[in-house]
Every structure is written in structure tokens, then in C-alpha cells.
Amino acid sequence: MSKFTAVITGANKGIGADLAAKLLAQDYSVISVARHDPEEQHPNLHSIKADLLEPDDVQRAANAIADRFEVTHLVHNAGLIWPALVEAAKPDEITGLAQLHLGSALTLLQASLPSMKKRGFGRVLFNASRAALGAPTRTAYSASKAGMIGMARTWALELAPHGITVNVVAPGPILTDNFWGIVEKDSDQQAALADRIPVGRLGTVEDVTHAFLFFCAPESGFVTGQTLYVCGGASVGTLTI
């Protein structure tokens, strides 16, 4: 039986899939919560399909998790961007991304808390974004990602007495499908963006999962309420994508 059990939203691809693989290699059990099953299979990898934009679907998934698993780690990784200049932004985009990035995390945490509190141990992690500091065309996205940081700090204070830490990883431009949905793959725009990042390159999935693994570790119990920008220095100055 695995020592730890991690729920990872969006574990079917990208950062979530890489983190799932790394945790499985450390003998975790992993539950993927996403619209599609993971491409990879593993005896300790479980899949619960859910659309995190739909509150009822999230609640169904949360109930299934609570019934079957004793969760020790919750990693809310799934996300969408929905870019739009302010003139074209719509209020329902804010509502939708608030449900995806914030509301679904709350529902999944509430389902996981009993097992974490019983054990006196837990790790809650968010995949936010450097865009929480502001970025053009990111009205709904930046608002909800900034909300993650505030919510994580509140949860960190409430849950610290129970041995549960809550932290945020905030990536900058990372080479994933979400990024290539905004910037054409291997384009001049991609190369120019890499040149403007202080370390001189775009981030990789592994850059982000390395940060998540630090926060996941039992040895990281004295770190809570923190946001770690994994952005090649882009959060230090101004970067326009």
C-alpha cells in the first residue's frame, strides 16, 4: 500500500502528467481528475473523469474520491487561459475561471480534509501563474490566479495546526499546450520571448514539477502559505507575452 495518495487535477497531460509520473515513481498512489483519462497507465494511477468548470461534476468526483481514498496530497494543476483584451473580456469568463481555478479546488479540498486531519498531515498545492502579477489579455485568468494565492494563504493559516501545508507554484512561460495555444510553436514570437526572459530560455514542464516535488515532501512541513515563482526571473521585472 502506498504511503501517500495524491489527487492531481489535470494529471492527464503536461505538468500534471509529469508530476503524476514522478510521484508514482516515489510509490505514491495518484488520482487524476480531468476530462480525459491519462495516456499512461500504472497500477497505482487512478482516473476520475470530471469537468472542473461544472460544480456538480466536481462534487461528484469529490464524493467518489472521499469514498475510495485517504488523500494526503491535493495538487490543483488544471487550468485554462481564455485570453481577451479588456474591451472583449466578458464577466462570465471571470465566473468560469473562478469555478475552475478556485471553486473546484475548494470542493476537492473539503472532500480530502477529513483524511488529512485524521492523519495530522497534508500537502495542498496550487499551480498558479506569473500572470497573477498582471499580464495583457489576462483579465479573467490573472484575477483567478491571483485569487489562488490569496486563498492559499488563508488555507495555510487555518490548516497549519493540523499539519497541513498550503503552497503555490507560479510558473512563467512554460512549453506546454496552453502556451502554444497563445504562441505558435517554434515561431519567431516564441524565440523573441525566450530572449526577453532573464535566464534566456522558456521553462520546461520539469522545471515546474521540480518545484511541486519540493512542496510535496514530508520534509517541507515548515514551509506554508508561500508562492514560488518558477519563471526564469520574469516576475522580477516586466515581461509581455
C-alpha positions as CSV (number, residue, x, y, z in Angstrom):
1,M,0.0,0.0,0.0
2,S,1.3,3.4,-0.9
3,K,2.4,5.7,1.9
4,F,0.9,8.8,0.2
5,T,-2.1,9.4,-2.0
6,A,-2.2,12.5,-4.3
7,V,-5.1,13.9,-6.1
8,I,-3.9,15.9,-9.2
9,T,-6.3,17.8,-11.3
10,G,-5.3,17.8,-15.0
11,A,-2.9,14.8,-14.5
12,N,-3.7,13.5,-18.0
13,K,-1.2,15.8,-19.8
14,G,1.6,18.4,-19.4
15,I,2.7,19.4,-16.0
16,G,0.1,17.3,-14.2
17,A,1.1,14.1,-16.1
18,D,4.8,14.7,-15.4
19,L,4.2,15.3,-11.7
20,A,2.0,12.2,-11.6
21,A,4.8,10.1,-13.1
22,K,7.3,11.4,-10.7
23,L,5.1,10.7,-7.7
24,L,4.3,7.3,-8.9
25,A,8.0,6.6,-9.1
26,Q,8.2,7.5,-5.4
27,D,5.5,4.9,-4.6
28,Y,2.6,7.3,-4.3
29,S,-0.9,6.4,-5.4
30,V,-2.2,9.1,-7.7
31,I,-5.8,10.0,-8.7
32,S,-6.1,12.0,-11.9
33,V,-9.1,14.3,-12.1
34,A,-9.6,15.6,-15.6
35,R,-12.0,15.5,-18.6
36,H,-9.9,12.7,-20.1
37,D,-8.1,9.6,-18.8
38,P,-4.3,9.8,-18.6
39,E,-2.4,8.5,-21.6
40,E,-0.1,6.5,-19.4
41,Q,-1.1,3.6,-17.2
42,H,0.2,2.4,-13.9
43,P,-1.2,0.1,-11.2
44,N,-1.3,3.0,-8.7
45,L,-2.7,5.6,-11.1
46,H,-6.5,6.0,-10.9
47,S,-8.7,8.2,-13.1
48,I,-11.9,10.1,-12.2
49,K,-13.2,12.0,-15.2
50,A,-14.8,15.3,-14.4
51,D,-15.3,18.8,-16.0
52,L,-14.0,21.2,-13.4
53,L,-16.0,24.0,-15.0
54,E,-19.1,22.3,-13.7
55,P,-19.7,22.4,-9.9
56,D,-22.0,19.4,-9.9
57,D,-19.4,17.3,-11.8
58,V,-16.7,18.4,-9.3
59,Q,-18.8,17.5,-6.4
60,R,-19.5,14.0,-7.9
61,A,-15.7,13.5,-8.3
62,A,-15.0,14.7,-4.8
63,N,-17.5,12.3,-3.3
64,A,-16.0,9.4,-5.3
65,I,-12.6,10.3,-4.0
66,A,-13.7,10.6,-0.4
67,D,-15.4,7.2,-0.6
68,R,-12.4,5.4,-2.0
69,F,-9.2,7.1,-0.9
70,E,-7.4,8.6,2.0
71,V,-5.9,11.6,0.4
72,T,-2.6,13.1,1.7
73,H,-1.8,15.5,-1.2
74,L,-4.1,17.7,-3.3
75,V,-2.5,19.4,-6.3
76,H,-4.8,21.7,-8.2
77,N,-3.0,21.9,-11.5
78,A,-5.7,22.1,-14.2
79,G,-6.2,25.5,-15.8
80,L,-7.4,27.4,-18.8
81,I,-6.4,30.9,-20.1
82,W,-9.2,32.3,-22.2
83,P,-7.2,35.4,-23.3
84,A,-9.0,38.6,-24.3
85,L,-8.2,42.3,-24.3
86,V,-10.3,44.2,-21.7
87,E,-12.7,45.6,-24.4
88,A,-13.6,42.0,-25.3
89,A,-13.5,40.4,-21.9
90,K,-16.8,39.0,-20.5
91,P,-18.0,38.7,-16.9
92,D,-18.9,35.0,-17.4
93,E,-15.2,34.3,-18.3
94,I,-14.3,35.6,-14.8
95,T,-17.1,33.4,-13.3
96,G,-16.0,30.3,-15.3
97,L,-12.3,30.6,-14.4
98,A,-13.2,31.3,-10.8
99,Q,-15.0,28.0,-10.7
100,L,-12.2,26.2,-12.5
101,H,-9.3,27.7,-10.6
102,L,-10.9,28.3,-7.2
103,G,-14.3,26.7,-6.7
104,S,-13.2,23.2,-7.8
105,A,-10.2,23.4,-5.5
106,L,-12.4,24.2,-2.5
107,T,-14.7,21.3,-3.3
108,L,-11.9,18.8,-3.6
109,L,-10.1,20.1,-0.5
110,Q,-13.3,19.7,1.6
111,A,-13.5,16.1,0.4
112,S,-9.9,15.5,1.3
113,L,-9.7,17.3,4.6
114,P,-11.1,14.5,6.9
115,S,-8.4,12.1,5.9
116,M,-5.7,14.7,6.1
117,K,-6.8,15.9,9.6
118,K,-7.1,12.3,10.8
119,R,-3.5,11.7,9.8
120,G,-2.2,15.0,11.0
121,F,-0.5,15.5,7.7
122,G,-1.4,17.0,4.3
123,R,0.0,18.9,1.4
124,V,-2.2,21.3,-0.7
125,L,-0.6,22.8,-3.8
126,F,-1.8,25.2,-6.5
127,N,-0.5,25.7,-10.0
128,A,-1.0,29.5,-10.3
129,S,0.9,31.8,-12.8
130,R,3.3,34.7,-13.0
131,A,0.3,36.3,-14.7
132,A,-1.2,36.8,-11.2
133,L,1.1,39.9,-11.1
134,G,-0.7,41.2,-14.3
135,A,-0.4,40.4,-18.0
136,P,-2.1,41.8,-21.1
137,T,-5.2,39.9,-22.3
138,R,-5.5,38.0,-19.0
139,T,-8.4,39.7,-17.2
140,A,-10.2,36.5,-16.1
141,Y,-7.0,34.4,-15.9
142,S,-4.9,36.8,-13.8
143,A,-7.8,37.5,-11.5
144,S,-8.4,33.9,-10.7
145,K,-4.8,33.0,-10.4
146,A,-4.2,35.9,-8.0
147,G,-7.2,34.6,-6.1
148,M,-5.4,31.3,-5.8
149,I,-2.6,33.0,-4.0
150,G,-4.9,34.7,-1.5
151,M,-7.0,31.6,-0.9
152,A,-3.8,29.5,-0.4
153,R,-2.6,32.0,2.3
154,T,-5.9,31.8,4.1
155,W,-6.0,28.0,4.0
156,A,-2.4,27.9,5.2
157,L,-3.3,29.8,8.3
158,E,-6.4,27.7,9.0
159,L,-4.8,24.3,8.3
160,A,-1.3,24.7,9.8
161,P,-2.4,23.4,13.3
162,H,-3.4,20.1,11.6
163,G,0.0,19.5,10.0
164,I,-1.3,20.6,6.6
165,T,0.7,23.0,4.5
166,V,-0.7,25.0,1.6
167,N,1.7,26.5,-1.1
168,V,1.6,27.8,-4.6
169,V,3.8,27.3,-7.6
170,A,3.5,30.2,-10.1
171,P,5.1,29.4,-13.4
172,G,6.1,31.8,-16.1
173,P,6.1,30.9,-19.8
174,I,6.3,27.1,-19.9
175,L,6.4,25.0,-23.0
176,T,3.0,23.3,-22.8
177,D,-0.1,23.0,-25.0
178,N,-1.6,26.0,-23.1
179,F,1.5,28.1,-24.0
180,W,1.3,27.0,-27.7
181,G,-2.3,27.9,-27.7
182,I,-1.2,31.5,-27.4
183,V,2.2,31.5,-29.1
184,E,2.8,29.5,-32.2
185,K,5.2,26.6,-31.6
186,D,8.8,27.3,-32.7
187,S,7.8,30.7,-34.0
188,D,9.8,34.0,-34.1
189,Q,7.5,35.2,-31.3
190,Q,8.5,32.2,-29.1
191,A,12.2,32.8,-29.7
192,A,11.8,36.5,-29.0
193,L,10.0,35.8,-25.8
194,A,12.8,33.4,-24.7
195,D,15.3,36.2,-25.3
196,R,13.5,38.6,-23.0
197,I,13.5,36.2,-20.1
198,P,16.4,36.9,-17.7
199,V,17.7,33.3,-17.8
200,G,17.5,33.3,-21.6
201,R,15.1,30.5,-22.2
202,L,11.5,29.3,-21.7
203,G,10.6,27.0,-18.9
204,T,10.0,23.3,-19.2
205,V,7.5,21.0,-17.6
206,E,10.3,19.5,-15.5
207,D,11.2,23.0,-14.1
208,V,7.7,23.2,-12.6
209,T,7.3,19.7,-11.3
210,H,10.7,20.0,-9.5
211,A,9.1,22.9,-7.5
212,F,6.0,20.9,-6.8
213,L,8.1,17.9,-5.5
214,F,9.8,20.2,-3.0
215,F,6.4,21.3,-1.6
216,C,5.1,17.7,-1.6
217,A,7.9,16.3,0.5
218,P,7.2,15.5,4.2
219,E,10.4,17.4,5.0
220,S,8.9,20.6,3.8
221,G,6.5,20.9,6.7
222,F,7.9,24.3,7.9
223,V,7.0,26.0,4.6
224,T,3.4,27.1,4.2
225,G,1.5,30.0,2.6
226,Q,4.3,30.6,0.1
227,T,4.3,31.4,-3.6
228,L,7.3,30.2,-5.6
229,Y,7.6,31.8,-9.0
230,V,9.2,29.4,-11.5
231,C,9.6,31.9,-14.2
232,G,13.3,32.4,-15.1
233,G,13.3,35.8,-13.4
234,A,10.3,37.1,-15.3
235,S,8.5,38.0,-12.1
236,V,11.3,40.4,-11.1
237,G,10.7,42.7,-14.0
238,T,8.1,43.3,-16.8
239,L,7.5,40.7,-19.4
240,T,4.9,40.9,-22.1
241,I,3.9,37.8,-23.9
